[in-house]
Amino acid sequence: MKIFRKTLVWKLYPAFLLISFFSLVVIAFFAVISTKSFYLQSLSDSLIQQLSIFETQINELAESGKTAHVDKFCKTLSSKISTRITVILPSGKVIADSAEPVEKMANHLGRPEIIDATQGKTGTNIRFSETTGKYMLYVAVPAKIKDGSLLILRASVAVSQFEKLLKSFNQAIFSAGVLICIFVALSSYYIYWRVAAPLNEITSGVERFTNGELDKKIIVSDSGEAGDLAKAINQMAEQLNDRIRSAIRQSNEKDTILSSMIEGVIALDNNKKVFSINKAALKMLNVKREEVMGKAVIEFFLDPELNSFVNKTMSLSEPVEECIIIREGIRDRFIQAHGVILKIPDDNKNGAVIVLNDVTRLRHLENLRRDFVANVSHELKTPITSIKGFVETLLEETTEKSDNSVRFLKIVQKHADRMNSMIEDLLLLSKIEQDAERFSLETQTVPLEEILNDSIQMCMIKSEEKRIRIELIQTEILHVNVNAQLFSQAIVNLIDNAIKYSEPGSDVRVEVLKDNDCILVKVCDSGCGIAQEHLSRLGERFYRIDKARSRKQGGTGLGLAIVKHIIEAHSGSMFVESTPGKGSVFSIMVPQLLHK
């Protein structure tokens, strides 16, 4: 069933016609009332004027006592002016009447106009006359004669003639009203059509715009408000079309970029439900787009690590990074996950963006490299130990040897010692990496001062050789949950480096600070310092700033790498501050500080 919808014309046009018709009726009503009142007042004034003209003659006849002459005068006068004349005594007795014999006339004392006249006023009344059988207008005025007595003169005329005139006047007003209504209806409809036609065109144009046809403009010939409105809507549609095209282009560009990325990208709303995901993420998680859109991650992917990572990302304000292991049969896949809070426009709540990078192949290669280094180091350790033993045996023999033989044997011993130190460092690095990956690093809560004092003591021989004083600065007793042996190894490596690159007679400071739930250990020296371009690479394996000087001092290039891996295994970090010629500050920060 089609519901009839009123247009603007049918909402305003009938109301306008009703108002116009009501206005005409009111105007006609008041015109009739005013005309009737004006005519009656004019007729009354005319009758009063006529009575005033003949008042003197009637008074003279009445004074003579000849009432018959008065009656005859009234009849004669009435035939000339077509007005009924009546003379009445104050007692109400009729002494003269132009229409009827006075003998038949009843007492008129109760007539309204007579009552007013007896009181000295002009009386006026309209009523039905039983004598004439018509509606009459009566006007009575008091008149005094010479002897002081009072007469009442009354004039009356039939109002039928006035009613005929009023009827013709009413017909004229009705005809004029009908003509005016027809004119108003036609002119109003024409005006409304002129107004509604542009509005209908604008409405049709807006409907086209809502259907996506933003290129088709609204054409309105009206140069007034409707034309301005159409122009404004066309401009709005043009701007909206540009913005939609720009949004579509940006969306296509975003989809193209996301689909071409090898990293998986998942966008979540504040309810942890997926509202955007690229092909790489679908492939990594082995799901289909229709299975994940609008659903929480836990609904379509049951891996606890990924869901835990999503919860962690949503709960923290800073970026989160973790390596997630997805178990698929006998082979694990390693996914490097990066999460960050997503600010959703026009919403007080935040979502999240999860970026997944499949590092399974890199992790496999890293494991191969690590196993290779560990295996090679292990295999080299036996022959290097044998070489060292044989060289030491040859040097200790009592037989006479030439100077060259001794020199060559010492060179071999020196390089064997260096190779042995390098192999031990490589084996230590491999063990640290394996323990950290397997979360099998054994830790215990120990006094930090005890570890630092042991580490300083282990470096005392080298420091005394160069007359370098090692100072420990610690303001409070702190306990830290670490692997004491490895943590001590890291401190020893840092102090050893500070001693190596400091001038004889200088100082090395070990400072301990507390920063919220973290402990900060600084090893400060006043040595040669490190140039800015080298700072970012410190901690890389075998990286040396001055290769010749490092080899001369017996370094393997693995000391800082060992420190970095030990601290990272304790979920900490290492950073360096240095100025060439002024010294360096190596700092390590370890979380989970226990204060007793």
VEXDREN-2710 file (C-alpha; in Angstrom, 1 decimal):
% VEXDREN-2710
k/r/px/py/pz
1/MET/0.0/0.0/0.0
2/LYS/1.4/3.3/-1.1
3/ILE/1.4/6.0/1.6
4/PHE/0.3/9.4/0.3
5/ARG/3.0/12.0/1.0
6/LYS/2.0/15.6/1.2
7/THR/4.1/18.0/-0.8
8/LEU/4.9/21.5/0.2
9/VAL/2.1/22.9/-2.0
10/TRP/-0.5/20.7/-0.3
11/LYS/0.8/21.6/3.1
12/LEU/0.6/25.4/2.5
13/TYR/-1.9/26.0/-0.3
14/PRO/-5.1/24.8/1.5
15/ALA/-4.1/26.7/4.6
16/PHE/-3.5/29.8/2.6
17/LEU/-6.9/29.5/0.8
18/LEU/-8.6/28.9/4.2
19/ILE/-7.0/32.0/5.7
20/SER/-7.9/34.1/2.6
21/PHE/-11.6/32.8/2.7
22/PHE/-11.9/33.5/6.4
23/SER/-10.5/37.0/6.0
24/LEU/-13.0/37.7/3.2
25/VAL/-15.9/36.4/5.3
26/VAL/-14.8/38.6/8.3
27/ILE/-14.4/41.6/6.0
28/ALA/-17.8/41.0/4.4
29/PHE/-19.5/40.5/7.8
30/PHE/-18.2/43.8/9.2
31/ALA/-19.0/45.5/5.9
32/VAL/-22.6/44.4/6.1
33/ILE/-22.9/45.4/9.8
34/SER/-21.2/48.7/9.2
35/THR/-23.4/49.5/6.1
36/LYS/-26.6/48.5/8.0
37/SER/-25.7/50.6/11.0
38/PHE/-24.7/53.5/8.8
39/TYR/-28.0/53.3/6.8
40/LEU/-30.2/53.1/9.9
41/GLN/-28.3/56.0/11.5
42/SER/-28.7/58.1/8.4
43/LEU/-32.4/57.2/8.1
44/SER/-33.0/58.0/11.8
45/ASP/-31.2/61.4/11.3
46/SER/-33.4/62.1/8.3
47/LEU/-36.6/61.3/10.2
48/ILE/-35.5/63.5/13.1
49/GLN/-34.8/66.3/10.7
50/GLN/-38.2/65.9/9.1
51/LEU/-39.9/66.1/12.5
52/SER/-38.0/69.2/13.4
53/ILE/-39.2/70.8/10.2
54/PHE/-42.9/70.2/10.9
55/GLU/-42.6/70.5/14.6
56/THR/-43.8/74.2/14.7
57/GLN/-46.9/73.6/12.5
58/ILE/-48.0/70.6/14.6
59/ASN/-47.4/72.6/17.8
60/GLU/-49.6/75.5/16.5
61/LEU/-52.4/73.1/15.6
62/ALA/-52.1/71.3/18.9
63/GLU/-52.3/74.6/20.8
64/SER/-55.5/75.6/19.1
65/GLY/-57.0/72.4/20.5
66/LYS/-58.1/71.3/17.1
67/THR/-56.8/67.7/17.2
68/ALA/-58.7/66.8/14.0
69/HIS/-56.7/69.4/12.2
70/VAL/-53.5/67.8/13.6
71/ASP/-54.6/64.4/12.3
72/LYS/-55.5/65.8/8.9
73/PHE/-52.2/67.6/8.7
74/CYS/-50.3/64.4/9.5
75/LYS/-52.2/62.5/6.8
76/THR/-51.5/65.2/4.2
77/LEU/-47.9/65.5/5.1
78/SER/-47.4/61.6/5.1
79/SER/-48.7/61.3/1.6
80/LYS/-46.0/63.8/0.4
81/ILE/-43.0/62.5/2.3
82/SER/-43.9/58.8/2.4
83/THR/-43.4/58.7/6.1
84/ARG/-45.9/57.8/8.8
85/ILE/-46.4/60.6/11.3
86/THR/-47.9/60.1/14.8
87/VAL/-48.6/62.7/17.5
88/ILE/-48.9/61.3/21.0
89/LEU/-49.7/62.9/24.3
90/PRO/-47.5/62.2/27.4
91/SER/-50.2/59.9/28.6
92/GLY/-49.7/57.7/25.6
93/LYS/-52.9/58.7/23.9
94/VAL/-52.6/59.0/20.1
95/ILE/-54.2/62.3/18.9
96/ALA/-53.0/62.1/15.3
97/ASP/-51.8/59.3/12.9
98/SER/-51.2/59.4/9.2
99/ALA/-51.9/55.7/8.7
100/GLU/-54.8/54.8/10.9
101/PRO/-57.8/56.5/12.6
102/VAL/-56.9/57.6/16.1
103/GLU/-60.0/55.9/17.5
104/LYS/-58.5/52.5/16.7
105/MET/-55.0/53.4/18.0
106/ALA/-54.0/51.8/21.3
107/ASN/-52.2/53.6/24.1
108/HIS/-48.5/54.0/23.1
109/LEU/-47.1/54.8/26.5
110/GLY/-45.3/51.5/26.7
111/ARG/-43.5/51.8/23.4
112/PRO/-39.7/52.1/23.8
113/GLU/-39.3/55.1/21.7
114/ILE/-42.2/56.9/23.6
115/ILE/-40.6/56.1/26.9
116/ASP/-37.3/57.7/25.8
117/ALA/-39.2/60.8/24.4
118/THR/-41.1/61.3/27.7
119/GLN/-37.8/61.5/29.4
120/GLY/-36.7/64.3/27.1
121/LYS/-34.5/62.1/24.8
122/THR/-34.8/61.1/21.2
123/GLY/-36.2/57.5/21.1
124/THR/-35.4/55.1/18.3
125/ASN/-36.6/51.5/17.9
126/ILE/-37.1/48.9/15.1
127/ARG/-39.9/46.4/15.6
128/PHE/-42.8/44.7/13.8
129/SER/-45.9/46.9/13.5
130/GLU/-49.2/45.1/14.0
131/THR/-50.9/48.1/12.5
132/THR/-49.0/48.1/9.1
133/GLY/-47.9/44.5/9.2
134/LYS/-44.3/45.4/8.5
135/TYR/-41.0/46.0/10.3
136/MET/-40.8/49.7/11.0
137/LEU/-38.1/52.2/12.1
138/TYR/-39.6/54.5/14.8
139/VAL/-38.1/57.8/15.8
140/ALA/-39.8/59.8/18.6
141/VAL/-38.8/63.3/19.8
142/PRO/-40.3/65.5/22.6
143/ALA/-41.9/68.8/21.5
144/LYS/-43.2/71.6/23.9
145/ILE/-46.0/73.9/23.1
146/LYS/-46.6/77.4/24.4
147/ASP/-48.6/76.5/27.4
148/GLY/-45.8/74.2/28.6
149/SER/-47.4/71.0/27.9
150/LEU/-45.5/68.2/26.1
151/LEU/-46.2/66.5/22.8
152/ILE/-44.4/63.5/21.4
153/LEU/-43.8/63.5/17.7
154/ARG/-43.1/60.2/16.1
155/ALA/-42.0/59.4/12.5
156/SER/-41.7/55.9/11.1
157/VAL/-40.9/54.2/7.9
158/ALA/-40.9/50.6/6.7
159/VAL/-37.4/49.0/6.6
160/SER/-38.3/46.5/3.8
161/GLN/-36.8/48.8/1.2
162/PHE/-33.6/48.9/3.3
163/GLU/-33.6/45.1/3.5
164/LYS/-33.8/44.9/-0.3
165/LEU/-30.9/47.3/-0.6
166/LEU/-28.9/45.3/2.0
167/LYS/-29.7/42.1/0.2
168/SER/-28.4/43.4/-3.1
169/PHE/-25.3/44.8/-1.2
170/ASN/-24.8/41.3/0.3
171/GLN/-25.0/39.7/-3.1
172/ALA/-22.5/42.1/-4.5
173/ILE/-20.1/41.4/-1.6
174/PHE/-20.6/37.7/-2.1
175/SER/-19.9/37.9/-5.8
176/ALA/-16.9/40.0/-5.3
177/GLY/-15.7/37.6/-2.6
178/VAL/-16.1/34.6/-4.9
179/LEU/-14.2/36.4/-7.6
180/ILE/-11.5/37.3/-5.2
181/CYS/-11.2/33.7/-3.9
182/ILE/-10.9/32.4/-7.4
183/PHE/-8.2/35.0/-8.2
184/VAL/-6.4/34.3/-5.0
185/ALA/-6.6/30.5/-5.6
186/LEU/-5.2/30.8/-9.1
187/SER/-2.6/33.4/-8.3
188/SER/-1.5/31.4/-5.2
189/TYR/-1.3/28.2/-7.1
190/TYR/0.8/29.9/-9.7
191/ILE/3.1/31.4/-7.1
192/TYR/3.4/28.1/-5.3
193/TRP/4.2/26.3/-8.6
194/ARG/6.9/28.9/-9.2
195/VAL/8.3/28.1/-5.8
196/ALA/7.7/24.4/-5.8
197/ALA/9.2/23.7/-9.2
198/PRO/12.8/24.7/-8.3
199/LEU/12.4/22.9/-4.9
200/ASN/11.2/19.7/-6.7
201/GLU/14.2/20.0/-9.0
202/ILE/16.5/20.5/-6.0
203/THR/14.9/17.5/-4.3
204/SER/15.4/15.3/-7.4
205/GLY/19.0/16.4/-7.5
206/VAL/19.6/15.7/-3.9
207/GLU/18.1/12.2/-4.4
208/ARG/20.6/11.7/-7.3
209/PHE/23.4/12.8/-5.0
210/THR/22.3/10.3/-2.3
211/ASN/22.4/7.5/-5.0
212/GLY/26.0/8.4/-5.8
213/GLU/25.4/10.5/-8.9
214/LEU/27.5/13.4/-7.7
215/ASP/28.6/14.5/-11.2
216/LYS/25.0/15.5/-12.3
217/LYS/24.4/19.1/-11.2
218/ILE/21.1/20.6/-10.2
219/ILE/19.9/23.0/-12.9
220/VAL/17.5/25.7/-11.6
221/SER/16.7/28.8/-13.8
222/ASP/15.5/30.8/-10.8
223/SER/17.9/33.5/-9.9
224/GLY/16.5/34.0/-6.4
225/GLU/16.9/32.1/-3.2
226/ALA/16.2/28.7/-4.9
227/GLY/19.0/29.4/-7.4
228/ASP/21.4/30.3/-4.6
229/LEU/20.4/27.1/-2.7
230/ALA/20.9/25.0/-5.8
231/LYS/24.3/26.6/-6.4
232/ALA/25.3/25.9/-2.8
233/ILE/24.2/22.3/-3.0
234/ASN/26.1/21.8/-6.3
235/GLN/29.2/23.2/-4.6
236/MET/28.7/20.9/-1.7
237/ALA/28.2/17.9/-4.0
238/GLU/31.4/18.8/-5.9
239/GLN/33.4/19.1/-2.7
240/LEU/31.8/15.9/-1.4
241/ASN/32.7/14.1/-4.6
242/ASP/36.3/15.3/-4.4
243/ARG/36.5/14.1/-0.8
244/ILE/34.9/10.7/-1.6
245/ARG/37.3/10.2/-4.5
246/SER/40.2/11.2/-2.3
247/ALA/39.1/8.8/0.4
248/ILE/38.6/6.0/-2.1
249/ARG/42.0/6.7/-3.6
250/GLN/43.6/6.8/-0.1
251/SER/41.8/3.6/0.8
252/ASN/42.9/1.9/-2.4
253/GLU/46.5/3.1/-1.8
254/LYS/46.3/1.8/1.8
255/ASP/44.9/-1.6/0.6
256/THR/47.6/-1.8/-2.1
257/ILE/50.4/-1.0/0.3
258/LEU/49.1/-3.4/2.9
259/SER/48.5/-6.2/0.4
260/SER/52.0/-5.8/-1.0
261/MET/53.7/-5.9/2.4
262/ILE/55.4/-9.1/3.5
263/GLU/54.6/-8.2/7.1
264/GLY/51.2/-9.0/8.5
265/VAL/49.1/-6.1/9.7
266/ILE/46.1/-6.4/11.9
267/ALA/44.0/-3.4/13.1
268/LEU/41.8/-3.9/16.1
269/ASP/39.1/-1.7/17.6
270/ASN/38.6/-1.0/21.3
271/ASN/36.8/-4.3/21.7
272/LYS/39.8/-6.2/20.3
273/LYS/37.8/-7.0/17.2
274/VAL/39.5/-7.0/13.7
275/PHE/38.4/-4.2/11.4
276/SER/41.3/-4.5/8.9
277/ILE/43.8/-7.2/8.0
278/ASN/46.1/-7.7/5.1
279/LYS/46.9/-10.8/3.0
280/ALA/50.2/-11.5/4.7
281/ALA/48.5/-11.7/8.1
282/LEU/45.8/-14.0/6.8
283/LYS/48.5/-16.3/5.4
284/MET/50.6/-16.2/8.6
285/LEU/47.6/-17.1/10.7
286/ASN/46.2/-19.5/8.1
287/VAL/42.7/-18.0/8.2
288/LYS/40.2/-16.5/5.7
289/ARG/39.1/-12.8/5.7
290/GLU/35.4/-13.6/6.2
291/GLU/36.4/-15.7/9.2
292/VAL/38.1/-12.9/11.0
293/MET/36.4/-9.6/10.2
294/GLY/34.5/-8.2/13.1
295/LYS/35.7/-10.9/15.5
296/ALA/38.2/-10.9/18.3
297/VAL/41.6/-12.6/17.8
298/ILE/40.8/-15.2/20.4
299/GLU/37.7/-16.3/18.5
300/PHE/39.5/-17.4/15.3
301/PHE/43.1/-18.0/16.6
302/LEU/43.6/-19.9/19.8
303/ASP/47.3/-19.5/20.2
304/PRO/47.7/-18.2/23.8
305/GLU/50.9/-16.2/23.1
306/LEU/49.3/-14.1/20.4
307/ASN/46.3/-13.3/22.5
308/SER/48.5/-12.5/25.5
309/PHE/50.5/-10.1/23.2
310/VAL/47.2/-8.4/22.1
311/ASN/46.1/-7.9/25.7
312/LYS/49.5/-6.5/26.6
313/THR/49.5/-4.1/23.7
314/MET/46.0/-2.8/24.6
315/SER/47.0/-2.3/28.3
316/LEU/50.2/-0.4/27.7
317/SER/50.7/3.1/26.2
318/GLU/54.2/2.4/24.8
319/PRO/55.0/0.1/21.8
320/VAL/55.3/-3.6/22.6
321/GLU/57.7/-6.0/20.9
322/GLU/57.9/-9.8/21.4
323/CYS/58.8/-13.0/19.6
324/ILE/55.8/-15.3/19.4
325/ILE/56.3/-19.0/18.7
326/ILE/53.4/-20.6/16.7
327/ARG/53.5/-24.4/17.0
328/GLU/52.5/-26.2/13.8
329/GLY/53.1/-29.9/14.1
330/ILE/56.7/-30.8/14.7
331/ARG/58.0/-27.4/13.4
332/ASP/57.6/-24.1/15.1
333/ARG/57.2/-20.8/13.4
334/PHE/58.8/-17.7/14.9
335/ILE/56.8/-14.4/14.5
336/GLN/58.3/-11.1/15.5
337/ALA/55.3/-9.1/16.8
338/HIS/55.1/-5.3/17.1
339/GLY/52.1/-3.7/18.8
340/VAL/51.1/-0.1/19.3
341/ILE/48.0/1.7/20.5
342/LEU/45.8/3.0/17.7
343/LYS/44.0/6.3/18.2
344/ILE/40.5/5.9/16.7
345/PRO/39.1/9.2/15.4
346/ASP/35.9/10.5/17.1
347/ASP/36.2/7.9/19.8
348/ASN/37.5/8.2/23.3
349/LYS/38.6/4.5/23.3
350/ASN/41.7/3.2/21.6
351/GLY/42.3/0.2/19.4
352/ALA/45.6/-1.4/18.4
353/VAL/47.8/-2.2/15.4
354/ILE/49.7/-5.5/15.4
355/VAL/52.5/-6.0/12.9
356/LEU/53.7/-9.6/12.4
357/ASN/56.9/-10.5/10.8
358/ASP/57.8/-14.1/10.1
359/VAL/61.4/-14.6/11.2
360/THR/61.4/-18.4/11.1
361/ARG/64.0/-18.5/8.4
362/LEU/66.2/-15.9/10.1
363/ARG/65.8/-17.7/13.4
364/HIS/66.8/-21.0/11.7
365/LEU/69.8/-19.4/10.2
366/GLU/70.7/-17.8/13.5
367/ASN/70.5/-21.2/15.2
368/LEU/72.7/-22.7/12.5
369/ARG/75.2/-19.9/13.0
370/ARG/75.1/-20.3/16.7
371/ASP/75.5/-24.1/16.5
372/PHE/78.3/-23.7/13.9
373/VAL/80.2/-21.2/16.1
374/ALA/79.6/-23.4/19.2
375/ASN/80.7/-26.6/17.4
376/VAL/83.7/-25.0/15.7
377/SER/84.8/-23.4/19.0
378/HIS/84.4/-26.6/20.8
379/GLU/86.3/-28.5/18.1
380/LEU/89.1/-25.9/18.1
381/LYS/89.5/-25.9/21.8
382/THR/91.1/-29.3/21.9
383/PRO/93.9/-28.6/19.3
384/ILE/94.5/-25.2/20.8
385/THR/94.9/-26.6/24.2
386/SER/97.3/-29.2/22.8
387/ILE/99.3/-26.5/21.0
388/LYS/99.6/-24.5/24.2
389/GLY/100.7/-27.6/26.1
390/PHE/103.4/-28.5/23.6
391/VAL/104.7/-24.9/23.4
392/GLU/104.9/-24.6/27.1
393/THR/106.7/-28.0/27.3
394/LEU/109.2/-26.9/24.6
395/LEU/109.9/-23.6/26.4
396/GLU/110.5/-25.4/29.7
397/GLU/113.1/-27.9/28.3
398/THR/116.5/-27.4/29.7
399/THR/118.3/-28.1/26.4
400/GLU/119.9/-25.1/24.9
401/LYS/117.8/-23.4/22.2
402/SER/118.6/-20.6/19.9
403/ASP/117.2/-17.2/20.5
404/ASN/115.1/-17.5/17.3
405/SER/113.5/-20.7/18.5
406/VAL/112.5/-19.2/21.9
407/ARG/111.1/-16.1/20.1
408/PHE/109.1/-18.2/17.7
409/LEU/107.8/-20.4/20.5
410/LYS/106.7/-17.3/22.5
411/ILE/104.9/-15.9/19.4
412/VAL/103.1/-19.2/19.0
413/GLN/102.2/-19.3/22.7
414/LYS/100.9/-15.7/22.6
415/HIS/98.6/-16.4/19.6
416/ALA/97.5/-19.7/21.1
417/ASP/96.5/-17.9/24.3
418/ARG/94.6/-15.3/22.3
419/MET/92.8/-18.0/20.2
420/ASN/92.0/-19.9/23.4
421/SER/90.5/-16.7/25.0
422/MET/88.5/-16.1/21.8
423/ILE/87.1/-19.6/21.8
424/GLU/86.2/-19.4/25.5
425/ASP/84.4/-16.1/24.8
426/LEU/82.5/-17.7/21.8
427/LEU/81.5/-20.6/23.9
428/LEU/80.3/-18.3/26.7
429/LEU/78.3/-16.3/24.2
430/SER/76.7/-19.4/22.8
431/LYS/75.8/-20.6/26.3
432/ILE/74.3/-17.2/27.2
433/GLU/72.2/-17.1/24.0
434/GLN/70.9/-20.7/24.5
435/ASP/70.0/-20.1/28.2
436/ALA/68.2/-16.8/27.3
437/GLU/66.2/-18.4/24.5
438/ARG/65.2/-21.4/26.6
439/PHE/64.5/-19.1/29.7
440/SER/66.8/-21.4/31.6
441/LEU/69.0/-18.7/33.1
442/GLU/69.4/-19.4/36.8
443/THR/69.1/-16.3/38.9
444/GLN/69.1/-15.6/42.6
445/THR/68.7/-12.5/44.8
446/VAL/72.1/-11.4/46.0
447/PRO/73.6/-8.2/47.4
448/LEU/74.8/-6.0/44.5
449/GLU/77.7/-4.7/46.5
450/GLU/79.1/-8.2/46.9
451/ILE/79.1/-8.8/43.2
452/LEU/80.7/-5.4/42.5
453/ASN/83.5/-5.9/45.1
454/ASP/84.3/-9.4/43.7
455/SER/84.4/-8.0/40.2
456/ILE/86.7/-5.1/41.3
457/GLN/89.0/-7.6/43.1
458/MET/89.3/-9.7/40.0
459/CYS/90.6/-6.6/38.1
460/MET/93.0/-5.4/40.8
461/ILE/96.1/-7.0/39.3
462/LYS/95.7/-5.2/36.0
463/SER/94.8/-1.9/37.7
464/GLU/97.8/-2.0/40.0
465/GLU/100.1/-2.7/37.0
466/LYS/98.9/0.7/35.6
467/ARG/98.6/2.4/39.0
468/ILE/94.8/2.9/38.3
469/ARG/92.6/3.3/41.3
470/ILE/89.1/1.7/41.1
471/GLU/86.5/3.5/43.2
472/LEU/83.0/2.1/44.1
473/ILE/80.3/4.7/44.7
474/GLN/77.1/3.3/46.3
475/THR/74.8/5.2/48.7
476/GLU/72.5/2.4/49.8
477/ILE/72.4/-1.4/50.1
478/LEU/70.7/-2.9/47.1
479/HIS/69.8/-6.5/46.2
480/VAL/69.3/-7.6/42.6
481/ASN/67.9/-10.8/41.1
482/VAL/70.5/-12.0/38.6
483/ASN/72.8/-14.8/37.7
484/ALA/75.7/-13.7/39.9
485/GLN/78.5/-15.4/37.8
486/LEU/77.3/-13.9/34.5
487/PHE/76.5/-10.5/36.0
488/SER/80.0/-10.4/37.6
489/GLN/81.5/-11.4/34.2
490/ALA/79.8/-8.3/32.6
491/ILE/81.1/-6.0/35.3
492/VAL/84.6/-7.4/35.0
493/ASN/84.6/-6.9/31.2
494/LEU/83.5/-3.3/31.6
495/ILE/86.1/-2.5/34.3
496/ASP/88.8/-4.4/32.2
497/ASN/88.0/-2.2/29.2
498/ALA/88.2/0.9/31.3
499/ILE/91.6/-0.1/32.6
500/LYS/92.9/-1.0/29.2
501/TYR/92.0/2.4/27.6
502/SER/92.8/4.6/30.6
503/GLU/96.1/6.4/31.1
504/PRO/98.4/5.1/34.0
505/GLY/97.7/6.9/37.3
506/SER/94.1/7.7/36.4
507/ASP/90.9/6.7/38.2
508/VAL/88.0/4.3/37.2
509/ARG/84.7/4.9/39.0
510/VAL/81.9/2.3/39.5
511/GLU/78.7/4.1/40.4
512/VAL/75.4/2.5/41.4
513/LEU/72.0/4.4/41.1
514/LYS/68.4/3.4/41.7
515/ASP/65.8/4.4/39.1
516/ASN/62.2/3.3/40.1
517/ASP/62.3/-0.5/39.7
518/CYS/65.6/-0.6/37.9
519/ILE/69.2/-0.6/39.0
520/LEU/71.8/1.3/37.0
521/VAL/75.5/0.5/37.2
522/LYS/77.9/3.0/35.5
523/VAL/81.6/2.3/34.8
524/CYS/83.3/5.6/34.1
525/ASP/86.9/6.2/32.9
526/SER/88.9/9.2/31.8
527/GLY/90.6/7.5/28.9
528/CYS/90.9/8.4/25.2
529/GLY/87.1/8.2/24.6
530/ILE/85.2/6.9/21.6
531/ALA/84.1/8.9/18.5
532/GLN/80.4/9.3/17.9
533/GLU/80.3/7.1/14.7
534/HIS/81.5/4.1/16.7
535/LEU/78.9/4.2/19.5
536/SER/76.1/2.5/17.6
537/ARG/78.2/-0.5/16.8
538/LEU/79.7/-1.2/20.2
539/GLY/78.5/-4.6/21.3
540/GLU/78.9/-6.2/17.9
541/ARG/81.0/-9.3/17.8
542/PHE/84.7/-8.7/16.7
543/TYR/84.0/-5.0/16.3
544/ARG/87.1/-2.9/17.2
545/ILE/87.5/0.8/17.1
546/ASP/91.3/0.7/16.8
547/LYS/92.1/-2.8/15.5
548/ALA/95.9/-2.6/15.9
549/ARG/95.7/-1.2/19.4
550/SER/93.0/-3.8/20.5
551/ARG/95.1/-6.7/19.2
552/LYS/98.2/-5.3/20.9
553/GLN/96.3/-5.2/24.2
554/GLY/95.1/-8.7/23.8
555/GLY/91.4/-8.0/23.1
556/THR/89.3/-10.6/21.3
557/GLY/86.6/-8.1/20.1
558/LEU/84.0/-10.1/22.1
559/GLY/84.1/-8.4/25.5
560/LEU/81.3/-5.8/25.0
561/ALA/79.3/-8.4/23.0
562/ILE/79.4/-10.7/26.0
563/VAL/78.3/-7.8/28.2
564/LYS/75.4/-6.9/25.9
565/HIS/74.1/-10.5/25.7
566/ILE/74.4/-11.0/29.5
567/ILE/72.4/-7.8/30.2
568/GLU/69.8/-8.6/27.6
569/ALA/69.5/-12.1/29.0
570/HIS/68.5/-10.3/32.3
571/SER/65.9/-8.2/30.4
572/GLY/68.2/-5.2/30.7
573/SER/70.0/-2.8/28.4
574/MET/73.5/-1.4/27.8
575/PHE/74.2/2.1/26.5
576/VAL/77.4/4.2/26.1
577/GLU/78.2/7.9/26.5
578/SER/81.6/9.1/25.4
579/THR/83.6/12.2/24.4
580/PRO/86.9/11.8/22.6
581/GLY/89.8/12.8/24.9
582/LYS/87.6/13.0/28.0
583/GLY/86.7/9.4/28.6
584/SER/83.7/7.1/28.4
585/VAL/80.7/6.0/30.6
586/PHE/79.4/2.4/30.0
587/SER/76.0/1.9/31.7
588/ILE/74.0/-1.2/32.3
589/MET/70.4/-1.2/33.5
590/VAL/68.7/-4.3/35.0
591/PRO/65.0/-4.4/36.0
592/GLN/63.3/-6.1/38.9
593/LEU/65.3/-4.4/41.6
594/LEU/64.8/-5.7/45.2
595/HIS/65.4/-3.2/47.9
596/LYS/66.0/-4.4/51.5
END
